[in-house]
Amino acid sequence: MGSGYGAQSMVGKLRRVVVRRPDEAMAGADPATWHYTGPVDIDKARSAHDGLLQALTDWGAEVIVHDAPLPDRSDSVFVFDPVLVTDRGSLVLRMGKSLRRGEEDPLARCLEEHGVPVLARLQGEATAEGGDTMWVDHDTLAVGRGFRTNDEAVRQMRAALEPTGVTVLDYDLPYFTGPEACLHLLSLISPVTDDLAVAYPPLMPTAFWRELTERGMRLLEVPYDEFLTTQATNVLAVEPGRVIMLDGNPVTQRLLLDAGCEVRTFPGADLSFKTEGGPTCLTRPVLRD
């Protein structure tokens, strides 16, 4: 593994992470075009982002800012999606949301500038977004197939990763509210330790639920209203049991506290609730223990 990269975990201590500041593209985004629930107040979004960065740095993560110009890419603040960082380098994805195409290579170049080589790139008709990927353990990657990630992407990801010792498990995601909405695999679950996660099981693929429970993972079930409106399942583990989540989720926050987790929150209204992306989406882990 390169000394400065490798993040084949959802919960290992976060050492290095990429973020992108909310920018003018987000400020000027047409809600109808971008499937936002309303216009983004950019000052509130930036203030919320400051809160996220403060929590990351307070807990010891080195923060890399991806600031390459990306005009007309209102979702580019969600750096989790365009690439996956493995022990062998970055797997550059190809966004399923067509408005987000073009985010991939600039983020890959940012990573290269910080010592992360490119392992492989998705090609042709393959589409996949990072939000549809979850490290079950260091050598197992779960991938959700839905409106953003297709069969060809799963095939290419398997071809790129299996030679490195990674097994790719794939699962069909539900239709739920349709093709315009953002329902990723990670919309349904966030691991917070090796054997604990917050989740919304009613929408989880049955085979995925069975895989996790057979491995001994305990799922803290979030209430439907917090899942639907305030992204309660979008929780970022900075290390096992130490997490960052969006405020406005008192039930889920209490479940985490009762399970022994330490919790930091930041405001979700403009940065996340309007735009369908929380703390996991806003960060691309580069190095985890």
C-alpha positions as a Markdown table, in Angstrom:
| # | Residue | x | y | z |
|---|---|---|---|---|
| 1 | Met | 0.0 | 0.0 | 0.0 |
| 2 | Gly | 1.2 | 3.5 | -0.7 |
| 3 | Ser | 2.1 | 5.4 | 2.4 |
| 4 | Gly | -0.4 | 8.2 | 1.7 |
| 5 | Tyr | -3.4 | 6.3 | 0.3 |
| 6 | Gly | -5.6 | 3.3 | 0.7 |
| 7 | Ala | -9.2 | 3.5 | 2.0 |
| 8 | Gln | -10.7 | 0.0 | 1.8 |
| 9 | Ser | -12.8 | 0.6 | 4.9 |
| 10 | Met | -15.8 | 2.6 | 5.9 |
| 11 | Val | -14.8 | 3.0 | 9.5 |
| 12 | Gly | -11.0 | 2.8 | 9.9 |
| 13 | Lys | -9.4 | 5.9 | 11.3 |
| 14 | Leu | -9.6 | 8.6 | 8.7 |
| 15 | Arg | -6.1 | 10.0 | 8.1 |
| 16 | Arg | -6.5 | 11.9 | 4.8 |
| 17 | Val | -9.7 | 13.1 | 3.0 |
| 18 | Val | -10.6 | 15.2 | 0.0 |
| 19 | Val | -13.4 | 17.8 | 0.2 |
| 20 | Arg | -14.7 | 20.5 | -2.2 |
| 21 | Arg | -16.1 | 23.8 | -1.0 |
| 22 | Pro | -19.7 | 24.8 | -2.0 |
| 23 | Asp | -19.1 | 27.0 | -5.1 |
| 24 | Glu | -20.9 | 29.4 | -7.4 |
| 25 | Ala | -22.2 | 26.5 | -9.5 |
| 26 | Met | -24.2 | 25.2 | -6.5 |
| 27 | Ala | -25.2 | 28.8 | -5.6 |
| 28 | Gly | -26.7 | 29.3 | -9.1 |
| 29 | Ala | -28.2 | 25.8 | -9.5 |
| 30 | Asp | -31.7 | 25.6 | -10.9 |
| 31 | Pro | -33.6 | 23.3 | -8.4 |
| 32 | Ala | -35.7 | 21.7 | -11.2 |
| 33 | Thr | -32.7 | 20.8 | -13.3 |
| 34 | Trp | -30.6 | 19.4 | -10.4 |
| 35 | His | -33.5 | 17.7 | -8.5 |
| 36 | Tyr | -33.0 | 20.0 | -5.5 |
| 37 | Thr | -35.9 | 20.8 | -3.3 |
| 38 | Gly | -35.2 | 24.5 | -3.5 |
| 39 | Pro | -32.5 | 27.1 | -4.2 |
| 40 | Val | -29.4 | 26.8 | -2.1 |
| 41 | Asp | -28.4 | 29.6 | 0.3 |
| 42 | Ile | -24.7 | 29.5 | -0.5 |
| 43 | Asp | -23.7 | 31.3 | 2.7 |
| 44 | Lys | -25.6 | 28.8 | 4.9 |
| 45 | Ala | -24.1 | 25.9 | 2.8 |
| 46 | Arg | -20.6 | 27.2 | 3.3 |
| 47 | Ser | -21.1 | 27.7 | 7.0 |
| 48 | Ala | -22.4 | 24.1 | 7.3 |
| 49 | His | -19.4 | 22.9 | 5.3 |
| 50 | Asp | -17.1 | 24.8 | 7.7 |
| 51 | Gly | -18.7 | 22.8 | 10.5 |
| 52 | Leu | -17.9 | 19.5 | 8.8 |
| 53 | Leu | -14.3 | 20.5 | 8.2 |
| 54 | Gln | -13.9 | 21.6 | 11.8 |
| 55 | Ala | -15.1 | 18.2 | 13.0 |
| 56 | Leu | -12.7 | 16.4 | 10.5 |
| 57 | Thr | -9.7 | 18.5 | 11.6 |
| 58 | Asp | -10.6 | 18.3 | 15.3 |
| 59 | Trp | -10.5 | 14.5 | 15.0 |
| 60 | Gly | -7.1 | 14.5 | 13.2 |
| 61 | Ala | -7.8 | 14.1 | 9.5 |
| 62 | Glu | -5.6 | 15.9 | 7.0 |
| 63 | Val | -8.0 | 17.7 | 4.7 |
| 64 | Ile | -7.2 | 18.1 | 1.0 |
| 65 | Val | -9.3 | 20.8 | -0.9 |
| 66 | His | -10.2 | 19.9 | -4.5 |
| 67 | Asp | -10.5 | 23.4 | -6.0 |
| 68 | Ala | -10.2 | 22.8 | -9.8 |
| 69 | Pro | -12.7 | 24.9 | -11.7 |
| 70 | Leu | -15.9 | 22.9 | -12.5 |
| 71 | Pro | -18.4 | 25.4 | -13.9 |
| 72 | Asp | -22.0 | 24.1 | -14.2 |
| 73 | Arg | -21.3 | 21.1 | -12.0 |
| 74 | Ser | -23.5 | 22.0 | -9.1 |
| 75 | Asp | -23.1 | 18.5 | -7.4 |
| 76 | Ser | -19.3 | 18.6 | -7.5 |
| 77 | Val | -19.2 | 19.3 | -3.8 |
| 78 | Phe | -20.1 | 15.6 | -3.4 |
| 79 | Val | -16.6 | 14.2 | -3.9 |
| 80 | Phe | -17.4 | 10.7 | -2.7 |
| 81 | Asp | -19.0 | 9.8 | -6.0 |
| 82 | Pro | -16.5 | 10.3 | -8.9 |
| 83 | Val | -13.7 | 8.0 | -7.7 |
| 84 | Leu | -13.0 | 5.1 | -5.4 |
| 85 | Val | -9.6 | 5.0 | -3.5 |
| 86 | Thr | -8.1 | 1.5 | -3.1 |
| 87 | Asp | -4.7 | 0.3 | -1.8 |
| 88 | Arg | -3.5 | 0.2 | -5.4 |
| 89 | Gly | -4.7 | 3.7 | -6.4 |
| 90 | Ser | -7.9 | 5.3 | -7.6 |
| 91 | Leu | -10.7 | 3.6 | -9.6 |
| 92 | Val | -12.1 | 6.4 | -11.7 |
| 93 | Leu | -15.8 | 6.0 | -12.1 |
| 94 | Arg | -18.3 | 7.3 | -14.7 |
| 95 | Met | -21.2 | 9.2 | -13.2 |
| 96 | Gly | -24.7 | 7.9 | -13.7 |
| 97 | Lys | -26.2 | 11.3 | -13.4 |
| 98 | Ser | -25.4 | 12.8 | -16.8 |
| 99 | Leu | -25.2 | 16.3 | -15.4 |
| 100 | Arg | -22.2 | 15.2 | -13.3 |
| 101 | Arg | -20.1 | 13.8 | -16.1 |
| 102 | Gly | -16.8 | 15.6 | -16.3 |
| 103 | Glu | -16.2 | 15.6 | -12.5 |
| 104 | Glu | -14.3 | 12.4 | -12.6 |
| 105 | Asp | -10.9 | 13.3 | -14.2 |
| 106 | Pro | -10.4 | 16.6 | -12.3 |
| 107 | Leu | -10.8 | 14.7 | -9.0 |
| 108 | Ala | -8.5 | 12.0 | -10.2 |
| 109 | Arg | -5.9 | 14.6 | -11.1 |
| 110 | Cys | -6.3 | 16.2 | -7.7 |
| 111 | Leu | -5.6 | 12.8 | -6.1 |
| 112 | Glu | -2.6 | 12.2 | -8.4 |
| 113 | Glu | -1.2 | 15.6 | -7.3 |
| 114 | His | -1.4 | 14.2 | -3.7 |
| 115 | Gly | 0.3 | 10.9 | -4.5 |
| 116 | Val | -2.6 | 8.7 | -5.5 |
| 117 | Pro | -2.0 | 6.9 | -8.9 |
| 118 | Val | -4.9 | 5.8 | -11.1 |
| 119 | Leu | -5.5 | 2.1 | -11.0 |
| 120 | Ala | -8.2 | 1.9 | -13.6 |
| 121 | Arg | -11.0 | 3.9 | -15.3 |
| 122 | Leu | -14.5 | 2.8 | -16.2 |
| 123 | Gln | -15.0 | 2.9 | -19.9 |
| 124 | Gly | -17.7 | 2.9 | -22.6 |
| 125 | Glu | -21.3 | 2.4 | -21.4 |
| 126 | Ala | -20.3 | 1.7 | -17.8 |
| 127 | Thr | -21.8 | 4.1 | -15.2 |
| 128 | Ala | -21.2 | 4.0 | -11.4 |
| 129 | Glu | -21.2 | 6.4 | -8.5 |
| 130 | Gly | -19.3 | 6.1 | -5.3 |
| 131 | Gly | -22.5 | 6.3 | -3.3 |
| 132 | Asp | -23.4 | 2.8 | -4.6 |
| 133 | Thr | -20.2 | 1.3 | -3.1 |
| 134 | Met | -19.6 | 0.1 | 0.4 |
| 135 | Trp | -16.6 | -1.7 | 1.9 |
| 136 | Val | -18.0 | -4.6 | 3.8 |
| 137 | Asp | -14.4 | -5.4 | 4.9 |
| 138 | His | -11.0 | -4.7 | 3.6 |
| 139 | Asp | -11.3 | -7.3 | 0.8 |
| 140 | Thr | -15.1 | -7.1 | 0.1 |
| 141 | Leu | -16.8 | -4.3 | -1.8 |
| 142 | Ala | -20.6 | -4.2 | -2.0 |
| 143 | Val | -22.0 | -2.5 | -5.1 |
| 144 | Gly | -25.7 | -1.4 | -5.6 |
| 145 | Arg | -27.1 | -1.6 | -9.1 |
| 146 | Gly | -29.7 | 1.0 | -9.7 |
| 147 | Phe | -30.4 | 4.2 | -11.7 |
| 148 | Arg | -26.8 | 5.4 | -11.2 |
| 149 | Thr | -24.7 | 2.2 | -11.4 |
| 150 | Asn | -25.2 | -0.4 | -14.2 |
| 151 | Asp | -24.2 | -4.0 | -15.0 |
| 152 | Glu | -21.3 | -3.0 | -17.2 |
| 153 | Ala | -19.8 | -0.9 | -14.4 |
| 154 | Val | -20.1 | -3.9 | -12.0 |
| 155 | Arg | -18.3 | -6.1 | -14.6 |
| 156 | Gln | -15.5 | -3.6 | -15.1 |
| 157 | Met | -15.1 | -2.9 | -11.4 |
| 158 | Arg | -14.9 | -6.6 | -10.7 |
| 159 | Ala | -12.2 | -7.0 | -13.5 |
| 160 | Ala | -10.2 | -4.1 | -12.0 |
| 161 | Leu | -10.5 | -5.1 | -8.4 |
| 162 | Glu | -10.4 | -8.9 | -8.2 |
| 163 | Pro | -6.8 | -9.1 | -9.3 |
| 164 | Thr | -6.0 | -6.9 | -6.2 |
| 165 | Gly | -7.7 | -9.4 | -3.9 |
| 166 | Val | -11.1 | -7.7 | -3.6 |
| 167 | Thr | -14.3 | -9.6 | -4.0 |
| 168 | Val | -17.2 | -7.5 | -5.5 |
| 169 | Leu | -20.7 | -8.4 | -4.4 |
| 170 | Asp | -23.5 | -6.7 | -6.3 |
| 171 | Tyr | -27.2 | -6.1 | -5.4 |
| 172 | Asp | -30.2 | -4.6 | -7.1 |
| 173 | Leu | -31.5 | -1.4 | -5.5 |
| 174 | Pro | -35.3 | -0.7 | -5.4 |
| 175 | Tyr | -37.1 | 1.8 | -7.7 |
| 176 | Phe | -38.4 | 3.8 | -4.7 |
| 177 | Thr | -39.1 | 7.3 | -5.9 |
| 178 | Gly | -37.8 | 6.8 | -9.4 |
| 179 | Pro | -34.9 | 7.6 | -11.8 |
| 180 | Glu | -34.5 | 11.3 | -11.0 |
| 181 | Ala | -34.0 | 10.8 | -7.3 |
| 182 | Cys | -30.7 | 9.8 | -5.7 |
| 183 | Leu | -31.1 | 6.5 | -4.1 |
| 184 | His | -27.6 | 5.1 | -3.6 |
| 185 | Leu | -26.7 | 1.9 | -1.7 |
| 186 | Leu | -25.3 | 4.2 | 0.9 |
| 187 | Ser | -28.6 | 6.0 | 1.1 |
| 188 | Leu | -29.7 | 3.0 | 3.0 |
| 189 | Ile | -26.8 | 2.3 | 5.4 |
| 190 | Ser | -23.7 | 3.8 | 7.0 |
| 191 | Pro | -21.3 | 1.5 | 9.0 |
| 192 | Val | -20.1 | 3.2 | 12.2 |
| 193 | Thr | -17.9 | 0.3 | 13.5 |
| 194 | Asp | -16.9 | -3.1 | 12.0 |
| 195 | Asp | -20.1 | -4.6 | 13.4 |
| 196 | Leu | -22.5 | -1.8 | 13.8 |
| 197 | Ala | -24.3 | 0.4 | 11.2 |
| 198 | Val | -27.3 | 2.8 | 11.0 |
| 199 | Ala | -29.6 | 1.6 | 8.3 |
| 200 | Tyr | -33.1 | 1.7 | 6.8 |
| 201 | Pro | -33.8 | -2.1 | 6.3 |
| 202 | Pro | -37.2 | -1.8 | 4.6 |
| 203 | Leu | -35.5 | -0.7 | 1.3 |
| 204 | Met | -32.3 | -2.8 | 1.6 |
| 205 | Pro | -31.8 | -5.6 | -0.9 |
| 206 | Thr | -32.7 | -8.8 | 1.0 |
| 207 | Ala | -29.5 | -10.6 | 0.0 |
| 208 | Phe | -27.4 | -7.6 | 1.2 |
| 209 | Trp | -29.2 | -7.5 | 4.5 |
| 210 | Arg | -28.7 | -11.3 | 4.9 |
| 211 | Glu | -24.9 | -11.0 | 4.0 |
| 212 | Leu | -24.4 | -8.3 | 6.7 |
| 213 | Thr | -26.4 | -10.0 | 9.4 |
| 214 | Glu | -24.7 | -13.3 | 8.7 |
| 215 | Arg | -21.4 | -11.5 | 9.3 |
| 216 | Gly | -22.7 | -10.3 | 12.7 |
| 217 | Met | -23.4 | -6.7 | 11.8 |
| 218 | Arg | -26.0 | -5.1 | 14.0 |
| 219 | Leu | -28.2 | -2.6 | 12.3 |
| 220 | Leu | -29.7 | 0.5 | 14.2 |
| 221 | Glu | -32.9 | 1.1 | 12.3 |
| 222 | Val | -33.6 | 4.8 | 11.7 |
| 223 | Pro | -37.2 | 6.0 | 11.6 |
| 224 | Tyr | -38.8 | 6.6 | 8.2 |
| 225 | Asp | -39.3 | 10.3 | 8.6 |
| 226 | Glu | -35.6 | 10.9 | 9.5 |
| 227 | Phe | -34.6 | 8.6 | 6.6 |
| 228 | Leu | -36.8 | 10.4 | 4.1 |
| 229 | Thr | -36.2 | 14.1 | 4.9 |
| 230 | Thr | -33.0 | 14.5 | 7.0 |
| 231 | Gln | -30.7 | 11.7 | 5.7 |
| 232 | Ala | -30.4 | 9.9 | 9.0 |
| 233 | Thr | -28.6 | 7.0 | 7.3 |
| 234 | Asn | -25.9 | 9.4 | 6.0 |
| 235 | Val | -23.3 | 9.1 | 8.8 |
| 236 | Leu | -19.5 | 9.5 | 8.4 |
| 237 | Ala | -17.3 | 7.4 | 10.7 |
| 238 | Val | -14.0 | 9.2 | 11.3 |
| 239 | Glu | -12.9 | 6.2 | 13.3 |
| 240 | Pro | -14.8 | 3.3 | 14.8 |
| 241 | Gly | -17.6 | 4.7 | 17.1 |
| 242 | Arg | -16.7 | 8.4 | 16.3 |
| 243 | Val | -19.1 | 9.8 | 13.8 |
| 244 | Ile | -20.3 | 13.0 | 12.0 |
| 245 | Met | -23.9 | 13.3 | 11.1 |
| 246 | Leu | -26.5 | 16.0 | 10.0 |
| 247 | Asp | -28.4 | 17.7 | 12.7 |
| 248 | Gly | -32.2 | 17.3 | 12.8 |
| 249 | Asn | -32.0 | 13.5 | 13.4 |
| 250 | Pro | -32.7 | 13.2 | 17.2 |
| 251 | Val | -33.9 | 9.6 | 17.2 |
| 252 | Thr | -31.0 | 8.3 | 15.1 |
| 253 | Gln | -28.5 | 10.4 | 17.2 |
| 254 | Arg | -29.9 | 8.9 | 20.4 |
| 255 | Leu | -29.5 | 5.4 | 18.9 |
| 256 | Leu | -25.9 | 6.1 | 18.2 |
| 257 | Leu | -25.2 | 7.6 | 21.6 |
| 258 | Asp | -26.9 | 4.7 | 23.3 |
| 259 | Ala | -24.7 | 2.4 | 21.3 |
| 260 | Gly | -21.6 | 4.1 | 22.8 |
| 261 | Cys | -20.7 | 6.3 | 19.8 |
| 262 | Glu | -19.3 | 9.9 | 20.0 |
| 263 | Val | -21.3 | 12.1 | 17.7 |
| 264 | Arg | -20.6 | 15.5 | 16.1 |
| 265 | Thr | -23.3 | 17.2 | 14.0 |
| 266 | Phe | -23.5 | 20.1 | 11.5 |
| 267 | Pro | -26.5 | 21.9 | 9.9 |
| 268 | Gly | -28.1 | 20.1 | 7.0 |
| 269 | Ala | -30.7 | 22.4 | 5.7 |
| 270 | Asp | -29.1 | 24.0 | 2.7 |
| 271 | Leu | -26.0 | 22.0 | 2.1 |
| 272 | Ser | -27.6 | 18.6 | 2.4 |
| 273 | Phe | -31.3 | 18.3 | 2.7 |
| 274 | Lys | -32.0 | 20.3 | -0.4 |
| 275 | Thr | -29.4 | 18.6 | -2.5 |
| 276 | Glu | -29.6 | 14.9 | -1.4 |
| 277 | Gly | -26.0 | 14.6 | 0.0 |
| 278 | Gly | -24.7 | 14.3 | 3.5 |
| 279 | Pro | -21.3 | 14.0 | 5.3 |
| 280 | Thr | -20.4 | 10.7 | 3.5 |
| 281 | Cys | -21.1 | 12.2 | 0.1 |
| 282 | Leu | -19.2 | 15.4 | 1.0 |
| 283 | Thr | -15.9 | 13.6 | 1.7 |
| 284 | Arg | -13.7 | 11.2 | -0.3 |
| 285 | Pro | -11.5 | 9.2 | 2.1 |
| 286 | Val | -8.0 | 8.9 | 0.8 |
| 287 | Leu | -6.3 | 7.1 | 3.7 |
| 288 | Arg | -7.9 | 5.1 | 6.4 |
| 289 | Asp | -6.3 | 2.7 | 8.9 |
